[in-house]
């Protein structure tokens, strides 16, 4: 069982948030990666409130579409402060399409194909 990130003090959270360069809309891209396999799951947007909630609760929160459960293992800010990397423990589908990750389309020869199956029926799960 992975060790979830401990909830942080408001001082620690403020220090982390101060290192982030949010864009003109107050957002920063966040890449979610499965902590134990390295699989890239998704890219989503976080605003200040989402970062604060994520660090304060240990449950990853995004500004944009979501609906799945990701337990935070570690949150990192890149060298320029303009992108976050969330190392997570993913439960179920990361993608709103019901696939395990959002990167399921790839060129196979001359054709763009879906290379990963749907693992969760999002309509049946009430998440559409």
VOVEXRO-516875 format. One record per residue: residue number from 1; z, x, y of N, C-alpha, C in turn. Coordinates in steps of 0.02 Angstrom, whole numbers, plus 32768, in hexadecimal, padded with zeros to 4 digits. Atoms other than C-alpha are relative to their C-alpha. Layout:
+-----+------+------+------+-------+-------+-------+------+------+------+
:   n : n.pz : n.px : n.py : ca.pz : ca.px : ca.py : c.pz : c.px : c.py :
+-----+------+------+------+-------+-------+-------+------+------+------+
: NUM :    Z :    X :    Y :     Z :     X :     Y :    Z :    X :    Y :
...
+-----+------+------+------+-------+-------+-------+------+------+------+
END
This chain:
+-----+------+------+------+-------+-------+-------+------+------+------+
:   n : n.pz : n.px : n.py : ca.pz : ca.px : ca.py : c.pz : c.px : c.py :
+-----+------+------+------+-------+-------+-------+------+------+------+
:   1 : 8000 : 802B : 7FC5 :  8000 :  8000 :  8000 : 8000 : 802D : 803E :
:   2 : 8003 : 7FD6 : 7FC4 :  7FCF :  804A :  80A9 : 803D : 7FF3 : 802C :
:   3 : 7FCA : 8006 : 7FD0 :  8050 :  8068 :  812D : 7FE3 : 7FE6 : 8041 :
:   4 : 8017 : 801D : 7FC1 :  8030 :  7FF5 :  81C0 : 801F : 8026 : 803A :
:   5 : 7FE6 : 7FE0 : 7FC4 :  8045 :  803B :  826D : 803E : 7FDB : 8018 :
:   6 : 7FC2 : 801E : 7FE6 :  80F3 :  801D :  82B2 : 7FF3 : 7FE5 : 8046 :
:   7 : 8005 : 801B : 7FBC :  8101 :  7FAF :  834B : 801A : 8035 : 8031 :
:   8 : 7FF0 : 7FCC : 7FD0 :  8109 :  801F :  83E3 : 8026 : 7FE5 : 803C :
:   9 : 7FDD : 8013 : 7FC3 :  8174 :  801D :  847F : 7FCD : 7FF1 : 8037 :
:  10 : 802D : 8010 : 7FC8 :  812A :  7FDB :  8520 : 7FEB : 8040 : 8025 :
:  11 : 8012 : 7FC1 : 7FE0 :  812E :  808C :  8567 : 7FC8 : 8023 : 7FDA :
:  12 : 8034 : 7FE1 : 8029 :  80C7 :  80D0 :  84D6 : 7FBE : 7FD9 : 8006 :
:  13 : 803D : 8029 : 7FF8 :  804D :  803E :  84E4 : 7FE0 : 800C : 8043 :
:  14 : 801B : 7FF3 : 7FBE :  803A :  8059 :  859F : 7FDE : 8045 : 8004 :
:  15 : 801D : 7FBD : 8001 :  8017 :  8113 :  8581 : 7FBC : 7FFE : 7FDE :
:  16 : 803F : 8005 : 8024 :  7F8F :  80E9 :  8503 : 7FCC : 7FDA : 802A :
:  17 : 802E : 8029 : 7FD8 :  7F40 :  8061 :  8570 : 7FE6 : 8028 : 803D :
:  18 : 8014 : 7FD8 : 7FC5 :  7F3C :  80DA :  8605 : 7FC9 : 8032 : 7FEF :
:  19 : 8033 : 7FD0 : 8016 :  7ECC :  814E :  859F : 7FBC : 7FDF : 7FF4 :
:  20 : 803D : 8025 : 800E :  7E49 :  80C6 :  8587 : 7FD9 : 7FF3 : 8040 :
:  21 : 802D : 8010 : 7FC8 :  7DB3 :  80B5 :  85FC : 7FDC : 7FBF : 7FEE :
:  22 : 801F : 8041 : 800B :  7D8D :  7FFC :  85F6 : 7FC1 : 7FFA : 802C :
:  23 : 803D : 8008 : 7FD9 :  7CDF :  7FC9 :  8631 : 800C : 7FD1 : 803B :
:  24 : 7FF9 : 802A : 7FC4 :  7CBE :  7F60 :  86CE : 8016 : 7FB9 : 7FEF :
:  25 : 7FEA : 8043 : 8015 :  7CE2 :  7EC2 :  8669 : 8046 : 8003 : 7FE1 :
:  26 : 7FBD : 7FF9 : 801C :  7D89 :  7F07 :  862F : 8002 : 8007 : 7FB5 :
:  27 : 8005 : 7FFB : 8048 :  7D4E :  7F29 :  857E : 7FF4 : 8048 : 7FEA :
:  28 : 800E : 7FC0 : 8020 :  7D46 :  7FBF :  8509 : 7FE9 : 7FF2 : 7FB9 :
:  29 : 8015 : 800A : 8045 :  7CE5 :  7FCA :  8465 : 8034 : 801D : 7FD0 :
:  30 : 7FD1 : 7FE9 : 8033 :  7D52 :  7FDB :  83CB : 7FDD : 7FFD : 7FBC :
:  31 : 801D : 7FFC : 8042 :  7D12 :  8014 :  8323 : 8038 : 7FF9 : 7FCD :
:  32 : 7FCE : 8009 : 8035 :  7D74 :  7FD6 :  828C : 7FE7 : 8024 : 7FC2 :
:  33 : 8011 : 7FD9 : 803B :  7D76 :  804B :  81F7 : 8038 : 7FF7 : 7FCC :
:  34 : 7FCF : 8006 : 8036 :  7DCB :  8030 :  814F : 8022 : 8044 : 7FF8 :
:  35 : 7FDA : 7FC1 : 7FFD :  7E55 :  80B3 :  8150 : 7FFA : 802B : 7FC2 :
:  36 : 7FFD : 7FD8 : 803D :  7E4C :  80E8 :  809A : 7FBD : 8012 : 7FE3 :
:  37 : 8042 : 7FF2 : 801B :  7D91 :  80E6 :  8077 : 7FD1 : 801E : 8034 :
:  38 : 802B : 7FE9 : 7FCA :  7D47 :  8111 :  8121 : 7FC7 : 7FCF : 800F :
:  39 : 8035 : 8031 : 7FF4 :  7CD5 :  8077 :  8118 : 8005 : 7FE5 : 8047 :
:  40 : 8003 : 801E : 7FBE :  7C9F :  8040 :  81C6 : 7FF7 : 7FB5 : 7FF7 :
:  41 : 8000 : 8048 : 800C :  7CC5 :  7F86 :  81CC : 7FDC : 7FD9 : 8037 :
:  42 : 801B : 8028 : 7FC9 :  7C93 :  7F49 :  8278 : 800A : 8024 : 8042 :
:  43 : 7FF4 : 7FEC : 7FBB :  7C87 :  7F67 :  8332 : 800F : 7FC0 : 8026 :
:  44 : 7FED : 803A : 7FD8 :  7CDD :  7EEE :  83A6 : 8019 : 8018 : 8043 :
:  45 : 7FE8 : 7FEF : 7FBD :  7D1E :  7EE9 :  8457 : 804A : 7FF1 : 8006 :
:  46 : 7FB9 : 800B : 7FF1 :  7DD1 :  7EF9 :  8490 : 8009 : 8003 : 804C :
:  47 : 7FEA : 7FFB : 7FBB :  7E19 :  7ED4 :  853A : 8047 : 801B : 8000 :
:  48 : 7FBC : 7FE3 : 7FFC :  7EC1 :  7F13 :  8578 : 8031 : 7FD7 : 7FD7 :
:  49 : 7FD2 : 802B : 8025 :  7F1D :  7E7D :  8530 : 7FFA : 8009 : 7FB5 :
:  50 : 800A : 7FF6 : 8048 :  7ECF :  7E98 :  8484 : 801D : 8042 : 7FE9 :
:  51 : 7FE4 : 7FBF : 8011 :  7EFF :  7F50 :  8484 : 804D : 7FFC : 7FFE :
:  52 : 7FB8 : 8006 : 7FFC :  7FB1 :  7F27 :  84B9 : 801B : 7FD7 : 7FC4 :
:  53 : 7FEA : 8029 : 8039 :  7FC1 :  7E9E :  8434 : 7FFA : 8027 : 7FBE :
:  54 : 800B : 7FD8 : 803C :  7F78 :  7F10 :  83AE : 8037 : 8034 : 7FF6 :
:  55 : 7FCD : 7FCB : 8004 :  7FF0 :  7F9E :  83D4 : 8046 : 7FE3 : 7FFA :
:  56 : 7FBE : 801F : 8002 :  8083 :  7F28 :  83E9 : 8010 : 7FDC : 7FC0 :
:  57 : 7FF5 : 8029 : 803C :  806A :  7EC4 :  8349 : 7FEB : 8022 : 7FC0 :
:  58 : 801A : 7FE1 : 803C :  800C :  7F35 :  82D1 : 7FC9 : 7FD8 : 7FDF :
:  59 : 8037 : 8029 : 8018 :  7F8B :  7EAD :  82B6 : 7FC8 : 8006 : 8033 :
:  60 : 8036 : 7FF2 : 7FD2 :  7EE1 :  7ED6 :  8300 : 7FE6 : 7FC0 : 801F :
:  61 : 8017 : 803A : 7FD9 :  7EAB :  7E5D :  8388 : 7FC3 : 8016 : 8029 :
:  62 : 803C : 7FF0 : 7FDA :  7DFF :  7E58 :  83D9 : 7FF4 : 7FCC : 8035 :
:  63 : 8014 : 802E : 7FCC :  7DBA :  7E09 :  8476 : 7FC9 : 7FD3 : 7FE6 :
:  64 : 803A : 8025 : 8018 :  7D1D :  7DD3 :  841B : 800F : 7FDD : 7FBE :
:  65 : 7FFA : 8027 : 803D :  7CFF :  7D67 :  8381 : 8025 : 8025 : 7FC9 :
:  66 : 7FD9 : 7FE0 : 8035 :  7D75 :  7D88 :  82F2 : 8010 : 7FCB : 7FCB :
:  67 : 7FED : 8032 : 8030 :  7DD3 :  7D21 :  8273 : 8014 : 801E : 7FBD :
:  68 : 7FEC : 7FDE : 803D :  7DFF :  7DA1 :  81EF : 8041 : 8025 : 800D :
:  69 : 7FC1 : 7FDD : 7FF9 :  7E9B :  7E06 :  81CF : 7FF7 : 804A : 7FF5 :
:  70 : 8000 : 7FB7 : 8004 :  7EA5 :  7EBF :  81F3 : 8045 : 8019 : 8015 :
:  71 : 7FC0 : 7FE1 : 7FF0 :  7F4A :  7F1A :  81EA : 7FF2 : 8045 : 801D :
:  72 : 800B : 7FC0 : 7FDF :  7F4E :  7FAE :  8261 : 8025 : 8038 : 7FDC :
:  73 : 7FE3 : 7FC4 : 801B :  7F6B :  8057 :  8212 : 8007 : 8034 : 8038 :
:  74 : 8000 : 7FD1 : 7FC8 :  7F3D :  80C0 :  82AB : 7FCC : 7FEA : 8033 :
:  75 : 8030 : 800F : 7FCB :  7EE8 :  80A3 :  8353 : 7FF5 : 8040 : 8027 :
:  76 : 8011 : 7FC1 : 7FDF :  7E8D :  8136 :  83A1 : 7FCF : 7FF4 : 8039 :
:  77 : 802E : 8003 : 7FC7 :  7E35 :  814F :  8447 : 7FD6 : 8040 : 7FFE :
:  78 : 802C : 7FC6 : 8005 :  7D9E :  81C3 :  844F : 8009 : 802F : 803B :
:  79 : 7FF8 : 7FCB : 7FCF :  7D8A :  825F :  84B9 : 7FF1 : 7FEA : 8048 :
:  80 : 8011 : 8019 : 7FBD :  7D3E :  81FF :  854C : 802A : 7FC4 : 8015 :
:  81 : 7FD6 : 803A : 7FF1 :  7DB8 :  816E :  8542 : 7FD9 : 7FBE : 8001 :
:  82 : 8029 : 803D : 7FF9 :  7D29 :  80F1 :  8534 : 7FEF : 7FDE : 7FBE :
:  83 : 8009 : 8020 : 8040 :  7D2E :  80C4 :  847B : 8040 : 8008 : 7FD7 :
:  84 : 7FC5 : 7FFE : 802B :  7DBA :  8099 :  8402 : 7FEA : 8000 : 7FB7 :
:  85 : 8009 : 8002 : 8048 :  7DC4 :  80B6 :  8347 : 8040 : 7FE3 : 7FE3 :
:  86 : 7FC7 : 8020 : 8021 :  7E36 :  8040 :  82E8 : 7FFB : 800D : 7FB5 :
:  87 : 7FFC : 7FF7 : 8048 :  7E64 :  807D :  823B : 802A : 7FC5 : 7FE6 :
:  88 : 7FE2 : 803F : 8013 :  7E8E :  7FDC :  81E1 : 8004 : 7FF8 : 7FB4 :
:  89 : 8000 : 8018 : 8044 :  7EBA :  7F8C :  813C : 7FE2 : 7FBA : 8004 :
:  90 : 8026 : 803F : 7FFB :  7E38 :  7F01 :  812F : 8011 : 7FD2 : 7FC6 :
:  91 : 7FF7 : 8034 : 8032 :  7E5C :  7E60 :  80D1 : 7FC5 : 7FD0 : 8005 :
:  92 : 8038 : 802F : 8000 :  7DC2 :  7DFC :  80A1 : 7FC5 : 801C : 8027 :
:  93 : 803D : 7FEE : 7FDC :  7D24 :  7DFC :  810A : 8011 : 8018 : 8046 :
:  94 : 7FF9 : 7FE8 : 7FBB :  7D19 :  7E61 :  81AA : 7FCC : 7FDF : 802D :
:  95 : 8037 : 801C : 7FD9 :  7C75 :  7E11 :  81E1 : 8004 : 7FB4 : 8004 :
:  96 : 8000 : 8049 : 7FF8 :  7C65 :  7D61 :  8226 : 7FCE : 7FDE : 7FD2 :
:  97 : 8030 : 801C : 8030 :  7BD7 :  7D4A :  81A7 : 801F : 7FF8 : 7FBB :
:  98 : 7FDF : 8004 : 8040 :  7C54 :  7D58 :  8119 : 7FF6 : 803E : 7FD4 :
:  99 : 8009 : 7FC2 : 8025 :  7C22 :  7E07 :  80E4 : 803A : 8030 : 800D :
: 100 : 7FC8 : 7FD2 : 7FFA :  7C9C :  7E96 :  80CA : 7FFC : 8029 : 8040 :
: 101 : 8008 : 7FDD : 7FC1 :  7C53 :  7EF4 :  815F : 7FC3 : 7FE4 : 8025 :
: 102 : 8035 : 801B : 7FD6 :  7BDA :  7ECF :  81EC : 7FBE : 8027 : 7FFA :
: 103 : 803B : 7FD5 : 8004 :  7B5D :  7F56 :  81BD : 7FDE : 7FF6 : 7FBD :
: 104 : 801D : 8013 : 8040 :  7B02 :  7EFD :  8131 : 7FB4 : 7FF9 : 8001 :
: 105 : 804A : 8004 : 7FFC :  7A4D :  7F05 :  816D : 7FE5 : 8047 : 8007 :
: 106 : 801D : 7FBD : 7FFF :  79E3 :  7F9F :  814A : 7FB7 : 7FFD : 7FEC :
: 107 : 8046 : 7FFC : 8014 :  792D :  7FD0 :  813B : 7FFC : 8018 : 7FB8 :
: 108 : 8010 : 7FED : 8045 :  78F3 :  7FD7 :  8088 : 7FB4 : 7FFF : 7FFD :
: 109 : 8049 : 7FFC : 7FF8 :  7841 :  8015 :  8093 : 7FEE : 7FE7 : 8045 :
: 110 : 8016 : 801D : 7FC0 :  77F0 :  7FAC :  811B : 8025 : 7FC0 : 8011 :
: 111 : 7FDF : 8041 : 7FFA :  7869 :  7F1A :  810A : 804A : 8009 : 8014 :
: 112 : 7FB9 : 8001 : 7FEE :  7910 :  7EF9 :  8160 : 8022 : 7FD0 : 7FCF :
: 113 : 7FE0 : 8028 : 8035 :  797D :  7EBD :  80D0 : 804B : 7FFB : 800A :
: 114 : 7FB7 : 8008 : 8003 :  7A2D :  7E7B :  80BD : 8016 : 8023 : 7FC0 :
: 115 : 7FEF : 7FD6 : 8039 :  7A7E :  7EFB :  804A : 8047 : 7FF5 : 7FE7 :
: 116 : 7FBC : 800F : 8016 :  7B2D :  7EB2 :  8038 : 8009 : 7FB5 : 7FF7 :
: 117 : 7FF7 : 8047 : 800D :  7B63 :  7E0C :  7FEF : 8034 : 7FE0 : 802F :
: 118 : 7FCD : 8027 : 7FDE :  7BC7 :  7D84 :  8045 : 803C : 7FFD : 7FD1 :
: 119 : 7FC4 : 8001 : 802A :  7C7A :  7D93 :  8005 : 802F : 7FC7 : 8010 :
: 120 : 7FD7 : 8039 : 7FEC :  7CC9 :  7D02 :  8064 : 7FD1 : 7FCB : 801E :
: 121 : 8026 : 8038 : 7FE3 :  7C78 :  7C58 :  8086 : 8025 : 7FEB : 803F :
: 122 : 7FDD : 800C : 7FC1 :  7CA8 :  7C4F :  813D : 8003 : 7FB6 : 8013 :
: 123 : 8000 : 8048 : 7FF1 :  7C78 :  7B97 :  814D : 8037 : 7FDE : 7FD8 :
: 124 : 7FCC : 801D : 802B :  7CE7 :  7B68 :  80BA : 8045 : 8016 : 8017 :
: 125 : 7FC1 : 7FE6 : 7FE8 :  7D70 :  7BD5 :  8103 : 8013 : 7FE5 : 8045 :
: 126 : 7FF3 : 801D : 7FBE :  7D62 :  7B75 :  81A8 : 7FFC : 8032 : 8039 :
: 127 : 8004 : 7FCB : 7FCE :  7D31 :  7C10 :  820B : 7FBB : 8005 : 801F :
: 128 : 8042 : 7FFE : 7FE1 :  7C84 :  7BE1 :  824B : 8002 : 7FDD : 8043 :
+-----+------+------+------+-------+-------+-------+------+------+------+
END
